[in-house]
Amino acid sequence: MNKYLIIGLIISFASIALVFALTFDVSTIERIREIDPKWLLMAILLHVLSWVVWGLRIKVMCRYMNEEMKLGLRESISIALSNLFLAAVTPSSIGGEPIRIHLLSKRGFGVGESTAMVVGERIFDAIFIAFSLPIAFFILDTYIENRTMRLALFAGMILFVIGIALFVYAVLHPTFMRRFIKFIIRKIKMGRFEEKMERILGKIDGFVESFQRGAREIFSLRRKSAIAIILAITSIYWLLEFLIPSCILKGLGQDPVVLQSIAVQVLLVVMSIIPISPGGSGIAEGGAALLYSFLVPNRSILGVFILGWRSATYYLNVVVGGIFQHRIFK
């Protein structure tokens, strides 16, 4: 895992160095000297608050999933923090999910229930981003004049929505997916591995049934109020994260362009899902440099801005997540 961490950090630092090389001039040094530290601290505070909100969402989802099980806010925040490190060193941040499933299982929830809760988190995130995408395009329409760029972003939005639809269908119809996978495996000649795969799939049956019950419980029509509450918490979480770049810009003496920055962050979330590099390294820095160049008049501060943003989010996640993961699994 250290290898992936090193790769992710190298890609991230190299990307920021490239942005510095392309935008650095004399005014960059002046802007660095004039940085207002209180806005940088505000950015870090917003990120810390987002961890608390994430923990609150885990606590609320656990309560609605299994009313007999009680999970305190401190425990929920610890679970959220413990997954930060693996999320930061795996493509699409996928490595954090198994950690949360494991920790929830250790606290008495079934594996199916734990998986349903973690997948449910992803679905609520996807719902928020999916609804935010058209608004983000509308806000940025007057800023992005390059036709090719517009078409690329629009195509990305369509693919994202299709992917979410397929993902939700798979969650809501796991029995169909299980039969489909079995069908594919039986059609493929796997030689001596075929019998072993059949045994594994046989064990999966019980897990899928438990998962399906948990997923249906979360999205049950009888729990409309619960869904609304979880969506509200999810929205607060993402808005806290999306306000961080505006604080960095304010600290650099720039217009915080709050609405436009939030719109850019929505697009960056979608771009970071692409499973190319650990923690979206390179994609996040490059995408931010490209999109914020349409919003920030003084492009000489782009390198400093991206370094500050990634320090308050990605690098802080690596450090804090590593500490909590070590404490729990030592």
N, C-alpha and C positions, 0 to 999 in steps of 0.2 A: 504493500500500500504506500510505503514511502516513495517508491518509484513514481507512482501516479501523482503524488503530492509534488514531487520535484518537477515532473513534466508540466503540471498545471501552473506552478509558480514561474517556471522558465518561460512558458508561452505568454503568461500574463505580463511579466516584466519586459519581455522582448517586445510585446505589442505596445506597451506604454512607452518604451524607449523609442520605438519607431514613430509614435505620435509626437514625442518631444522633438525628434530629429526633423520632422516635417513642419513643425509649427513654432519651434523655439526662435526667439529673437531677443533684443535688448529689453523690450517691454515685459517679457516673461519674468525676468529677474526683478523688475520693479513690482510686478503684481505679487510675486512671492513674498517680498518684503512687506507688502501692505495687507497680507492676509489677516483677517479678523478671526482669532482663534475661537471666540465664543460661538460662531456659526459652525465651525468644525466640531466643537463639542456637542452642539445641538444635533448635528447629523448623527453622531455616535449615539446620543440619547434616544433619537428616534428609532435607531436600529435595535437598541436594547429594549425599548418599549414594544417593538414588534415581536421580540422573543416572548415577552410576557403575554401578549395577545395570542400568539401561537399556542402557548401553554394553556391559555384560557379556552381556546377552541378544542384542544384535546380533552380537557376536563369536561366541557359541555357535551361533546360527542360521546364520551364514555358514559356520562350520566344518562343520556337518552338511549344508548345502546343497551346498557344493563343497569337498571336502577338499583339493583342489590349491591353492585360493586361501587365503592367510593374511591375516587382518585383526587387527592388534594392538588391545589394549584401549584405548590412547590414541586411536587412529584411530576406534574404535567410539564412544567417549565424545564425540569431536568431532562425529561424524555426528549423534548424539543431540542435542547442544547446538545444532547448526546449524539444526535444524528447529524449535526452540522458538519463535522469533520469529513465523514464518508460522503456526504452530499457534495462537499467542496472538491473532492478528489475523484469523482466518478462522472462520466458523461450524463447530461440531462439531470444531474443531481439524484440519480436513481439509487445510489448507494445508501441514502438515508432511510429509505422505506424499510428494509429488513431490520435495521436497528430499532426503529419504533415498534415494529411488529414484535420483535423479541422482548423488548422492555415491557410492552403492554401484556404480553403472554406471561411474563414473570410475575406480574401483579394480579394474576388470577383470571384474566380474560382468555377465552379460547382462541386458538390460532385463527380460526375462521372469523371470529368477531374482531380480533386485532387487525387482520388483513382487511376486513370490510371497513374498519374505521380509517385505516391509513389510505386505502383506495378512495374512500369517501372524501378525505381531505383533498386529494388530487382532483376529484371531480368538482368539488366546490371551488377550488382555485380555477379550474378550467371554465366553469360557468361564469365566474367573475371576469376572467380575461376575455372570454368569447363575447360577452356583452360590451366590454370596454373597447374591443378592437374597432368596430365601426365608428365609435366616437373619436378614438385616437386618429383614425384616417381623416375624419372630417376636420379635426382641429389642425392637423399638419398639412392639409391639402394646399393651403396657400403658401406654405414654406418650402415644400419639396417641388421644385419646378422640373427636375429631370424626369422625362417620361418613362425611361427605362427603369428608373428607381421606383417610380409609382407602380408600374406593372409588376415588378418583382415583389414589392410589399403586398400588393393586392393578391397575387398568386399565393404568397405565404399565408395570408389570412384565410383564403379558401381552403388550402391544404390543412391548416390548423383546425378549422371548423369541421372538416370531413373526418380528421383524425379523432377529434373529441366525440363526434357522433358514433364512430365505430367503437371507441373505447367504452362509452356509456352503454352501447348495445351489448358489448361483451360482458360488462359488469351485471347488467340486468338479466342477461340470458346465459349464465355460465354453463347450464346443462347442455345447451346447444353447442357451445364452444368446446365442451369436454368431448361430446360425441364427434364433432368435426375433427378434433385433434386425434382421437382414436382411429377414426376412419383413415386419416392421412398416414398414421404410423403403420396401420395394417396393410395399406396399399404399397408402402415402401418396403422393399426387401432388406431387412436389417440383419439377416443371418443370426448368429448366436446372441445378438443383443435384443432380438425381438421378444423373447420370453421375459427377459429382465425388464424391458420397457412396459410390458403388459402388467407385470407385478406392481411397478411404480404407479401406473395409471389406475390400478385397482385401489391403491392406497389414497390416490387423489380424490376418489369419489366422495369419501366421507368429508374431506376438507372442503370440496366444492359445495356440498350441501350446507355445511356450516357457514361458509362464506356467503352463499345465496341468502340464507336466513338473515344474516347480519346486514347485508346490503339492502335487502327489502325493508328491514326494520328502520334503517337510517332514512330511507327515502319513502317511507310509508305515507300514504295520504292522510293517515290519522295523526301525523306529526308535522302538519303544515307550519305550526308555530315554531317547532324545533328547527325546521329547515330555514325559516326566515331568520331566526336568531343566529344560526351558524353562518348563513350568508352575510349577515350584518357584521359578525366578527371577522369573517374572511375579508370583507371590504375594508374594514379598519386596518387589518394587518397589511394589506397591499398598499393602502394609501400612506401609511407610515413609511413603508419602504420607498414609495415613489416620491416622497417629499425630501428624501435625503439629498439627491443631486441639487435641488433648489437651494438647500442650505449651503452646500459647497460653493455654488455660484455666488450666493450672497456674500460668503466669506471672502471670495476673490474680488469683490467689488463690482459684480456683474448683476444685470437684471435677472432675478430668479426664474422668470418665465414659467411660473408654476404650472399652468394648464398645459402648455406645450411640452414641458419637461415630463409631466405625468404621461402624456400621450406617447412620448418617446420611450419611456420606461415600459409601457405596455408592449410596444413592438420589440423591445430588447428581451423581454421575458419569452416571447414567442421564438425569437432568434436563438436564445440560449438553450431551448429545448433540443435543438439539433445535436444529436449524440456524436460529436466530433472530438471534443477535448474535455479533460477533467474540469468540472465546475463551469463549463462554458468559457474557459479561458481563451483569449484571443477573439472569440466571437463577441463577447461583451465589450471588450476594449475597442475593437475595430468598429463594431456597430455604433457604439456611443460616439466615437470620434466622427463618424460619418454623419449621423443624425443630428448631433448637437452642433455640427459645423453650420447647419442651416439656421440655427437659433441664436448662436453666440456671435456677435459682431467681431469681437476681438479673439481671433482664432489662436493667438499666441498663448492663451491660457488653457487650451484644450488638454495638453499633456498634464499640467498640474491638476486640472479639474478631474480628469479620469483617475489619476493616482489617488487623489483625495477620496473620490467616490468608492473605488475598489478597496481602499484601506479601511473605510468605515463599514464596508459590507463583507466582501469576499475574504480579505486577509484577517479581519476580526473574527469571522466565522471559523477560519482554520485554527486560529489560536485558542479561542474559547471552546470550540467543539472538541479540539484535541485534548484539552484539559479535562473536560467533563467525561469524554469517552474513556480516558485513562483512569479516572476515579471510579467509574462504574465497572470496568472490565479488568481492573488490575487484580 
